[in-house]
């Protein structure tokens, strides 16, 4: 967030609709740089930097999207059944973008 003016502005950062990530947010370069470590999907959103001095203020909104490879919420488990029994297989995955789930039996789509 580089804003040049006289007198030198004070920079402030906010996350729209939420809080800046606690204990993972650091500022550098006289608060012109916001650094978030150990990023998670919850860190996605709009971040606003505000520059203010005695003559006024200016702001800019930065949209942040955190992408994530598919990961298991509930991984499928092996199932052993006898003939005539019913069984349920559960597969829950998430990611960004949201993954498509496909079911195959012996390599053939069901």
C-alpha positions, 0 to 999 in steps of 0.5 A: 500500500504505497501512498505518497503525500505531505504530511506523510500518511499513516497506513492502516489495514482492515479486512472487510467483514472480518478481522485480520488473522490473529498472530499471523499478521505482520507489517513491514516497510512502515505498515505499507506491506501487510504480510500474512503467514501460514495462509488458510482458506479463511484468509480469502476476502477483501483487504483495505489499506487506508492512508490518512494524514491531516489533509484527508484519506485515501484507500484501496481494496485488494481482493485475495483468493486462497486456492487449495488442492483437494483435501479430505473432510471424510476419507472413504474407508474400506468396507467388508460385506456379506452377500445380501447386506447393505453398505454405505461409502462416504467420501467428503472432500473440499478445496478451492476450487471445489473438487468434483467427486467421482465414484468408480467400481473396479476402475469403471465409473458408476 
